[in-house]
Amino acid sequence: MAHNVLVTGGSSGIGAATVRSFAAQGDVVWFTYRSGADRAEALVEEVTAAGGEAAAYPFDQGDRASQDELLTQLPGPVDVLVNNAGLGSKTVESYADDPAEQDRALLQVNAVGVLWLTRALVPGMLERGYGKVVSVASVGGGVTQFPGFQLADGMSKAAVAFMGRQLAAELAQTPVDVFTVCPGATDTAMFAASTLDGLGADERAAFDASLPKQRLIDPSEIAEVICYLCSDAARVMHGAVIDASMGLGVHPGLISGGQR
C-alpha cells in the first residue's frame, strides 16, 4: 500500500536519496528545501521521469510561520515523516556569523524545528491509525561525541535522539512507530563542508583510510535504513536509536570529528 511521505531537507544528500528510495517503492513523496530550489526541481523531474510521484516545498525549519505555510500547502495527510533537515558546524555559517547566533540557529533548526513539525503531524497519524516518524540525528551527539565541532551542534542532535526515545515511550501502545537514525561519516555536502573541503589529496586519502571500512557512507545506504524502518518488519524496533555509522560510533577515536 502506498503512503504519503514527507522528507524534510530532501533536495540533496541523505534527504534526496531517501526521496528516491520511497518514490521507487511507489509512495507519494513530498519533500522540503530551504535554498536548493534548482536541485529540488531537478529531483522532482527525475522522480517523475522514473514513474514516481514527488513534489517539493520551501521550508525554513524552526520558523513557525514557514511551518504553518508548509502544512497548508501539503495536498494530503502525512503517513510517514522523515525529519532529515538540519544544520552542521560549518553549514550554520550561512545563518549567522556571530557564534552565539550560530548556537541559537543550531538548536532552533536541528532540535526545536524537529520537535514542532513532529508534534504537528503525530496527532493526525494517531487519528488515522497509522504513522511512522524517523528522525535523522548524527553519530556525534546521538551516539557519542567528537572534538572539533560546535557544542550546540552535538547538543542539538542529542536532543533529537532524546525526542525519539521519549516520543516512542509515549506512543508505545499506539499504531505510530518512532525511530532515530544516527549516520556517521556520509558523503554529503554537509560533511564535505565540515571536514573534507579543507583536505588536500594526500590528507583526504589518509582520512578515508582511517574510517570504518576505509570509506565514506553513501547517502543511499542511510536511505535504505530509513525505508526499512518504515516497513512492517521493523515494527519490533519501535523506539530504537540506531547507530548507522559503520562502526564509528563504537570507535570514535578513528577520526577527530565529522558527521552527517
LUMLUM-504724 format. One record per residue: residue in one letter; x, y, z of N, C-alpha, C in turn. Coordinates in steps of 0.001 Angstrom, whole numbers, plus 500000, padded with zeros to 6 digits. Example, Ala and Ser with C-alpha at 12.3 -4.5 7.8 and 13.67 -1.06 7.14 Angstrom:
REM LUMLUM-504724
a513190494310507800512300495500507800513200496700507800
s512850497750507080513670498940507140512900500030507870
***
This chain:
REM LUMLUM-504724
m500842498798500000500000500000500000500871501244500000
a500573502181499103501354503414499027500988504356500168
h501971505100500625501764506067501697502248507443501260
n501779508457501962502261509821501760503446510049502690
v504589510388502101505828510531502854506301511980502764
l506646512571503911507223513914503940508666513801504411
v509598514254503558511025514248503878511507515687503955
t511960516123505105512493517481505204513948517485504742
g514364518598504160515726518681503641515978517639502574
g515059517552501610515112516459500646515767516771499322
s516376517925499170516906518282497853518318517772497595
s519004517262498623520366516768498421520713515762499513
g521844515100499346522376514236500379521462513088500771
i521422512820502072520596511736502593519130511971502254
g518689513209502325517290513512502030516915513155500610
a517738513527499638517441513220498234517453511716497994
a518405511023498601518450509569498459517200508935499050
t516710509499500140515502508984500782514280509228499911
v514203510397499295513112510683498356513100509646497240
r514264509387496665514342508411495564513896507020496029
s514315506631497220514001505280497701512506505099497937
f511867506057498587510430505942498833509650505994497525
a510052506893496623509350507005495351509484505721494540
a510649505091494598510881503867493829509998502723494304
q509585502759495575508720501686496060507240502043495953
g506946503163495279505570503502494962504884504469495893
d505605505028496853504999506004497758504930507382497100
v503998508203497574503918509605497165504849510380498092
v505800511088497516506827511734498338506761513248498179
w506603513925499306506715515378499375507987515680500144
f508770516627499648509992516960500367510194518465500409
t510986518889501380511204520315501568512644520692501223
y512819521972500978514143522526500736514150523940501286
r515332524436501600515439525819502083516060526733501029
s517170526301500441517846527150499462518118526444498138
g517853525152498068518178524410496860517005524256495913
a516399525358495495515216525283494631515517524581493314
d516668524867492712517016524235491437517217522730491622
r517900522360492694518105520932492965516770520237493220
a515893520918493946514580520330494254513784520103492975
e513791521087492098513054520944490838513620519808490003
a514946519710489973515577518637489198515234517269489777
l515152517169491107514825515891491725513377515493491441
v512474516462491476511081516166491128510991515651489703
e511701516286488783511692515854487387512280514449487245
e513339514178488002513968512846487954513006511764488432
v512358512015489563511426511035490117510243510823489175
t509722511916488635508578511831487735508933511059486468
a510124511318485935510559510625484724510691509121484947
a510980508741486195511125507318486528509791506672486886
g508693507428486773507372506889487046506897507081488467
g507646507840489265507257508096490641506474509383490784
e506091509694492018505322510900492296505993511675493426
a506384512921493143507066513744494142506716515208493931
a506804515967494995506602517409494940507496518053495994
a507955519274495713508881519971496604508253521256497131
y508579521573498390508017522765499042509107523501499807
p509138524835499707510103525592500513509742525506501992
f510760525459502832510514525302504266511743525761505031
d511527526680505955512589527148506841512337526520508207
q512959525377508433512678524613509654513011525429510901
g512117525380511869512302526144513098511608527487513082
d511035527845511937510261529082511810508787528710511774
r508030529186512756506640528754512871505792529174511680
a506007530385511174505225530840510023505492529962508807
s506766529606508607507108528737507482506482527365507653
q506470526858508868505846525558509101504343525604508850
d503709526665509321502263526795509082501958526818507592
e502791527534506839502585527614505388502781526249504734
l503817525534505160504054524205504608502851523295504849
l502335523295506054501241522386506386499967522717505619
t499778523988505270498601524345504466498795523968502998
q500039523862502547500319523544501147500278522045500857
l500562521223501845500594519784501592499229519310501109
p499191518507500043497903518132499436497164516998500130
g497723516471501203497057515377501898497710515090503226
p497211514090503945497773513749505255499155513111505120
v499972513287506123501311512704506143501262511391506914
d501618510295506245501671508985506885503047508704507467
v504078509183506770505462508935507177506200510269507196
l506786510598508339507574511816508465509039511445508644
v509890511964507762511334511787507898511940513151508213
n512328513332509458512959514571509904514432514520509532
n514768515024508362516142514953507876516834516310507841
a516095517394507668516718518713507529517507519072508784
g518638519704508580519430520117509731520654520909509311
l521276521514510295522493522285510095523673521551510725
g524862521804510188526090521282510768526973522411511259
s528116522053511818529009523047512413529537524053511399
k529581523669510135530040524587509091528875525230508353
t527856524448508003526750524999507222525934526012508014
v526063526013509329525347527009510131525855528416509836
e527041528519509256527588529835508929526737530570507904
s525903529837507162525004530503506222523864531207506950
y523664530887508212522627531509509017523146532730509770
a524382532655510265524880533734511118526396533674511209
d527010534844511439528450534929511665528779534880513153
d527907535432513953528145535517515386528020534144516037
p529003533720516846528947532388517469527693532152518296
a527242533162519012526041532988519824524814532766518951
e524738533476517833523611533280516924523704531938516204
q524923531461515967525077530129515398524576529067516370
d524882529250517655524360528330518673522835528301518627
r522265529491518563520809529591518543520229528901517305
a520871529108516152520372528508514910520480526990514942
l521584526469515442521753525021515511520667524376516366
l520395524961517509519377524403518396517970524622517852
q517735525785517260516395526090516741516042525206515550
v516961525076514619516687524303513404516727522807513691
n517804522349514320518015520912514477517126520263515524
a516793521013516579516035520413517676514614520955517770
v514484522265517931513154522849518110512307522650516865
g512885522869515686512125522698514450511638521272514262
v512481520310514599512077518897514515510942518611515488
l511064519134516692510014518955517702508687519524517214
w508704520750516705507467521402516278506780520637515158
l507537520230514138506919519559512995506382518184513410
t507139517481514226506683516174514699505406516317515515
r505397517275516409504224517479517263503006517883516445
a503225518570515328502103518986514486501497517813513709
l502313516800513379501847515738512483501438514447513189
v501973514186514354501651512930515036500169512799515385
p499479513853515844498051513678516156497233513147514986
g497508513595513777496792513092512610497089511621512363
m498331511217512597498682509803512449497889508955513440
l497790509443514665497043508707515683495564508596515311
e494998509666514788493591509641514389493350508643513268
r494283508556512317494097507669511161494529506239511452
g495203506037512589495602504688512973496832504160512283
y497671505059511772498915504631511118499883505804511091
g501168505525511354502163506574511227503566506073511509
k504538506703510862505955506437511091506666507776511239
v507508507882512239508354509063512413509795508587512485
v510608509012511525512034508690511525512801510001511559
s513598510186512587514394511407512706515860511080512474
v516509511888511654517924511705511361518724512623512271
a519483512037513176520347512812514073521778512704513550
s522696512207514346524081512039513932524792511176514953
v525826510470514504526615509697515459527238510627516489
g527576511838516075528093512844517001526938513536517701
g526734513236518964525601513791519706524557512731519950
g524170512005518909523160510971519064523699509700519684
v525010509434519469525611508199519976526834508485520841
t527741509300520315528976509598521029529339511055520764
q530587511412520974530991512795520786532369512861520136
f532593513959519415533850514177518722534352515586519031
p535629515755519289536160517102519460536204517838518127
g536159519135518181536323519935516978535053520423516341
f533904520043516891532627520526516374531985521449517404
q531095522299516933530447523220517848529624522448518877
l529700522905520126528960522237521191527467522171520879
a526919523259520357525490523307520078525094522319518986
d526024521981518105525760521000517046525453519640517679
g526388519134518486526168517856519140524994517886520101
m524821519000520815523696519119521746522366519000521009
s522276519634519844521014519615519100520683518207518624
k521695517450518226521450516112517718521200515123518853
a521803515389520014521465514599521205520005514824521581
a519533516053521398518131516356521699517195515598520775
v517564515462519506516741514704518565516660513235518983
a517793512678519398517790511284519857516934511127521104
f517023512087522025516173512016523219514699512109522836
m514369513017521922512978513147521496512461511821520947
g513300511138520165512880509857519604512567508841520685
r513418508758521699513179507804522785511944508182523591
q511823509454523922510693509910524730509369509743523986
l509350510138522708508129510013521920507756508551521751
a508758507704521543508482506273521401507873505708522676
a508350506178523822507777505711525090506321506136525211
e506041507366524822504672507875524928503729507191523948
l504256506719522816503423506125521770503558504608521703
a504096504002522750504389502568522715503144501710522506
q501984502177522934500754501384522784499830501970521719
t500441502616520731499685503226519633500167502636518316
p499493502911517212499926502415515898500987503280515224
v501547504238515940502584505103515373503952504608515853
d504858504371514907506199503888515221507211505030515112
v508201505018515991509179506103516083510588505520516089
f511469506117515282512856505662515197513781506874515053
t515031506685515435516053507711515221517253507052514565
v517774507677513520518925507149512789520093508110512971
c521252507566513321522438508388513583523550508022512600
p523597508684511439524630508376510451526019508794510927
g527018508157510328528402508546510566528914509412509437
a530145509175509039530792509986508005530189509652506646
t529264510477506209528489510212504997528876511202503907
d528873510748502691529304511553501543528218512558501160
t528128513633501938527145514685501708527842516035501657
a527116517035501151527663518388501113527922518917502517
m527086518546503475527279518999504846528578518454505427
f528838517166505201530067516574505720531283517132504993
a531132517370503693532235517964502937532591519332503497
a531571520133503802531817521481504315532516521449505663
s532113520507506524532665520482507878534029519828507958
t534318518903507035535504518070507218536355517907505974
l535755517657504824536514517214503667537099518350502835
d536386519463502757536782520517501815538159521103502113
g538581521053503350539882521627503703541035520665503566
l540796519463503087541844518454502982542484518441501597
g543812518304501564544498518071500309544321516625499883
a544837516302498701544644514952498155545214513882499082
d546442514086499588547054513095500470546309513023501797
e545892514179502302545138514194503564543803513484503395
r543157513680502254541876513021502012542059511504501940
a543121511067501275543372509633501190543617509046502570
a544358509763503398544632509292504753543360509285505592
f542532510308505384541277510371506136540377509199505778
d540203508951504489539358507834504056539889506517504622
a541202506366504635541798505125505135541565504943506628
s541333506060507354541123505976508799539691505613509169
l538783505708508216537371505481508507537057503994508668
p535966503674509353535500502288509363535267501822507925
k535732500630507618535643500062506259536432500879505244
q537137501887505729538028502724504916537309503461503789
r536077503885504066535331504660503071534226505446503744
l533735506447503006532552507172503443531301506327503226
i530272506617503995528963506011503784528275506727502629
d527647505978501748526885506598500670525499506980501196
p524963508147500816523627508536501287522556507484501030
s522691506745499927521686505725499614521660504622500666
e522778504394501335522821503367502378521988503784503587
i522035505057503918521210505557505011519744505570504599
a519487505922503345518107505908502841517505504515502927
e518288503492502639517793502120502733517397501784504165
v518193502250505129517861502024506540516537502703506880
i516376503944506438515156504701506730513940504003506132
c514033503572504890512901502880504261512587501570504964
y513619500849505372513376499603506095512626499872507401
l513009500911508112512354501224509385510868501514509194
c510491501933508012509082502228507743508321501029507201
s508962499872507181508295498643506758507700497931507971
d506782497034507715506170496274508808507196495439509562
a508221494986508875509225494124509503509988494825510621
a510027496151510582510813496904511562510004497341512776
r508747496955512860507914497450513963508454497030515329
v509130495894515392509696495452516667510827496366517127
m511307497250516242512393498167516592511873499521517054
h510578499632517285509988500879517777510822501444518927
g511188502706518793511958503385519837513458503311519676
a513931502549518702515370502360518557516072503639518103
v517221503895518709518151504928518247519289504169517585
i519362504237516277520202503326515506521530503981515134
d522609503338515531523952503748515156524196503269513733
a524065504170512771524270503844511359525573504467510875
s526633504243511651527906504911511370528965503963510836
m528605502719510564529521501709510032530645501407511033
g530394501681512313531369501357513343532021502548513995
l531778503753513467532405504935514047531873505221515455
g530614504868515681530033505106516994530676504295518097
v531161503107517766531819502272518773533328502487518777
h533842503230517807535282503518517747535485504964517298
p534989505931518083535059507336517648536472507876517535
g537437507215518156538809507691518082539444507554516713
l538766506876515785539327506741514441539491508085513749
i538574508998514035538696510345513482538424511349514583
s538831512604514363538638513634515391537323514340515250
g536557514041514189535256514669514035534678514382512679
g533369514695512514532746514573511218531507513725511230
q530373514345511004529125513624510934528181514274509963
r527167513545509681526013513886508847526335514845507727
***
